[in-house]
Amino acid sequence: MFTMIKSVRRVTKIVSGLLVAALYLFVPTAVQAQARANSATETQGGFPDASFDAAFRKYTPPENRFSPFYAWDAHMALGLTVFRTGSSAVQFTGLFQTIGTENLGSKVSVGGTGYVLSLGYVHSYSADVKLSAGLAHLSSHLTRDLDDKLEEETLKGTTIPVVSDPSEYNVFFFRAHWKLSAWPFRPELEVVLEPVNFEFNGGDAGDVRPVYFGTRSTLWRGNQKSLVAETQHEIGGNPFNNVSLSFELFARGQPEGRFQIFVSASPGHHVHVSPNIGALRDGIALGIRMRPDVSPNSLVPSSLIENSNRSP
């Protein structure tokens, strides 16, 4: 097992080095100069910034075969820059998700929990272009409440559906993120390549969808409020397409609103498990999301920040 872990680390270092080398060869020098200028204005050193996200989503009619077992979900997510120097950074992200079944009598029941953890190297070529590579792990776990719900539905004569995706993933990822700030609606595009899923003990791992891409566009922006459209897609076995429309409020200098109300839709009749977004059930859902500013500078009075930036 330790040999496998050492091999994984060695491959990660090699791939990250090759990726960075390729970026320096193919990205124009002007963009690199802009990245150096941007890095001078960003907080450097250990733990320079962080982000937090909490959301709840409730599925609505029409129902599908998974509805009794996946009626709602909720998650908390954390993004943390572990260290930044110049235009390079090490970033950790964590997503913790809970999936609820339809109620067991009057009892609110939880059918499963899961988490996604990732650690990666990020290189910023400008404020609008970032590329990264790293390792992500997903693990999901079922509960006794789900066993009770399965028993209840079996007694009704319901055919129990099966989730075709694995319950665990370990993947190398290579990510590119672009912001087209000068374009109408300020579109953003993210593409992730995950060529293989593996187990550290060398066991047989399930297949992973190798390509993920997402988009985000601001359709309208007012005073600390905006209307945003987002899409998420994965290509491969048991693929999915998810679209959402969010009304975001109380931005206060953040790129996204602190409080959001959204509706999402995913065509199909399946459940998907992904190291990029956690679990997703096809169908229509309504939800709320909170994204407060938790960066270190937000916890320090602005007067102290201004004084610290002044020359002695």
NORWOMO-V764639 format. One record per residue. N is the residue number from 1. PHI is phi as a letter, one per 40 degrees, with the letter a starting at -180 (999 if undefined). PSI is psi as a letter, one per 30 degrees, with the letter a starting at -180 (* if undefined). OMEGA is omega in radians with two decimals (NA if undefined). Layout:
BEGIN
((N PHI PSI OMEGA) (N PHI PSI OMEGA))
END
This chain:
BEGIN
((1 999 e -3.14) (2 c e 3.08) (3 c e 3.13) (4 c e -3.13) (5 c e 3.11) (6 c e 3.13) (7 c e 3.13) (8 c e 3.14) (9 c e -3.12) (10 c e 3.13) (11 c e 3.13) (12 c e 3.13) (13 c e -3.13) (14 c e -3.10) (15 c e 3.12) (16 c e 3.12) (17 c e 3.12) (18 c e -3.14) (19 c e 3.14) (20 c e 3.11) (21 c e 3.13) (22 c e -3.14) (23 c e -3.14) (24 c f 3.14) (25 c e -2.95) (26 b f 3.12) (27 c k -3.07) (28 c l -3.13) (29 c e -3.14) (30 c e 3.12) (31 c e 3.11) (32 c e 3.12) (33 c e 3.09) (34 c e 3.13) (35 c e 3.13) (36 c e 3.12) (37 c e 3.13) (38 c e -3.10) (39 c f 3.14) (40 c f -3.12) (41 c f -3.14) (42 c k 3.09) (43 c k -3.09) (44 b l 3.06) (45 g a -3.06) (46 c k 3.08) (47 f h -3.08) (48 c f 3.12) (49 a l -3.10) (50 a l 3.08) (51 a l -3.13) (52 b k -3.08) (53 a k 3.05) (54 b k -3.06) (55 a l 3.02) (56 b k -3.09) (57 b k 3.13) (58 b k -3.12) (59 c k -3.09) (60 b l 2.97) (61 c l 0.06) (62 c k -3.13) (63 c l 3.01) (64 b a -3.01) (65 c f 3.12) (66 c f -3.04) (67 d e -3.14) (68 c f -3.03) (69 b f -3.12) (70 a i -3.08) (71 b f 3.14) (72 a l 3.00) (73 a l 3.12) (74 a l 3.12) (75 a l 2.92) (76 b k -3.11) (77 b k 3.14) (78 b k 3.00) (79 b k -3.04) (80 b k 3.01) (81 c j -3.07) (82 c e -3.12) (83 a k 3.09) (84 b k 3.01) (85 a j -3.08) (86 g b -3.14) (87 c g -3.14) (88 b k -3.12) (89 a l 2.98) (90 b k -3.03) (91 b k 3.05) (92 b k 3.05) (93 b k 3.10) (94 a k 3.09) (95 b k 3.14) (96 b k -2.96) (97 b k 3.06) (98 b k 3.14) (99 b k -3.11) (100 b k 3.04) (101 c l 2.92) (102 c l -3.05) (103 d k 2.98) (104 c j -3.00) (105 g b 3.10) (106 c g -3.05) (107 c k 3.00) (108 c k -3.01) (109 b k 3.12) (110 b k -3.09) (111 c f -3.12) (112 a l 3.06) (113 b l 3.13) (114 a l 3.11) (115 a l 3.05) (116 b k 3.12) (117 b k 3.11) (118 a l 3.08) (119 b k -3.06) (120 a l 3.04) (121 c k -3.10) (122 b k 3.06) (123 b k -3.12) (124 c j 3.07) (125 c f 3.03) (126 a a 3.08) (127 c f -3.06) (128 b f -3.09) (129 b j 3.11) (130 b k 3.06) (131 b k -3.08) (132 a l 3.09) (133 a k -3.13) (134 i a -3.07) (135 b k 3.13) (136 b k 3.14) (137 b k 3.03) (138 b k 3.06) (139 a k 3.12) (140 b k -3.02) (141 b k 3.13) (142 c l -3.03) (143 b l 3.07) (144 c e 3.08) (145 d e 3.11) (146 c e 3.08) (147 d e 3.12) (148 c e 3.12) (149 c e 3.08) (150 c e 3.12) (151 c e 3.13) (152 c e -3.12) (153 c e 3.09) (154 c e 3.11) (155 c f 3.09) (156 c f -3.09) (157 g g -3.14) (158 c k 3.03) (159 c k -3.07) (160 c k 3.12) (161 c l -3.11) (162 b k 3.05) (163 c k -3.04) (164 c f -3.11) (165 c l 3.09) (166 c l 3.09) (167 c f -3.14) (168 a k 3.09) (169 b k 2.89) (170 b j -3.00) (171 b k 2.87) (172 c k 3.11) (173 b k 3.06) (174 b j -2.96) (175 b k 3.02) (176 b k -3.11) (177 b k 3.13) (178 b k 2.93) (179 b k 3.12) (180 b i -2.97) (181 c f -3.10) (182 c f -3.11) (183 c l 3.00) (184 d k -3.13) (185 g g 3.08) (186 f h -3.09) (187 c k 3.05) (188 b k -3.13) (189 b k 3.08) (190 b k 3.11) (191 b k -3.13) (192 b k 3.04) (193 b k 3.12) (194 b i -2.94) (195 c f -3.01) (196 a k 3.00) (197 b k -3.08) (198 a l 3.02) (199 b k -3.08) (200 c f -3.14) (201 c g 3.11) (202 g g 3.14) (203 c l -3.11) (204 c j 3.12) (205 c l 3.12) (206 c l -3.13) (207 c l 3.06) (208 b k 3.03) (209 c k -2.91) (210 c f -3.06) (211 b k 3.01) (212 b k 2.97) (213 a k -3.13) (214 b l 3.12) (215 b l 3.08) (216 a k 3.14) (217 b k 3.10) (218 c j -3.08) (219 c e -3.14) (220 a k 3.12) (221 b k 3.06) (222 b a 3.13) (223 c j -3.13) (224 f h 3.06) (225 a l -3.09) (226 a l 3.06) (227 b k -2.96) (228 b k 3.05) (229 b k 3.13) (230 b k 3.04) (231 b l 3.07) (232 b k -3.08) (233 a k 2.97) (234 b k -3.08) (235 b k -3.12) (236 i a 3.10) (237 c k -3.08) (238 f h -3.06) (239 c l 3.07) (240 a l 3.03) (241 b k -3.11) (242 b k 3.11) (243 b k 3.13) (244 a l 3.09) (245 b k -3.04) (246 b k 2.97) (247 b j -3.00) (248 b k -3.06) (249 b l 2.99) (250 f h -3.13) (251 c e 3.08) (252 f h 3.09) (253 g f 3.07) (254 c l 3.06) (255 c f 3.13) (256 b l -3.13) (257 c k 3.14) (258 c e 3.11) (259 b k -3.06) (260 b k 3.00) (261 b k -3.04) (262 a l 2.97) (263 b k -3.13) (264 b l -3.14) (265 a k 3.09) (266 b j -3.11) (267 c k 3.11) (268 h a -3.07) (269 b h -3.03) (270 b l 2.96) (271 b k -3.10) (272 b k 3.08) (273 b k -2.98) (274 b k 3.04) (275 c f 3.11) (276 c e -3.06) (277 b g -3.05) (278 g b -3.14) (279 b k 3.13) (280 a k 3.03) (281 b k 3.07) (282 c k 3.14) (283 h a 3.14) (284 b k -3.10) (285 a l 3.02) (286 b k -3.10) (287 a l 3.04) (288 b l -3.11) (289 a k 3.08) (290 b k 3.13) (291 b i -3.14) (292 c l 3.09) (293 c j -3.13) (294 b g 3.10) (295 c l -3.11) (296 d e -3.11) (297 c f 3.14) (298 c f -3.13) (299 c f -3.12) (300 b k 3.10) (301 d k -3.08) (302 d e 3.13) (303 c e 3.12) (304 c e 3.12) (305 c e 3.14) (306 c e -3.14) (307 c e -3.11) (308 c f -3.13) (309 c f -3.13) (310 c k 3.09) (311 c k 3.13) (312 c * NA))
END
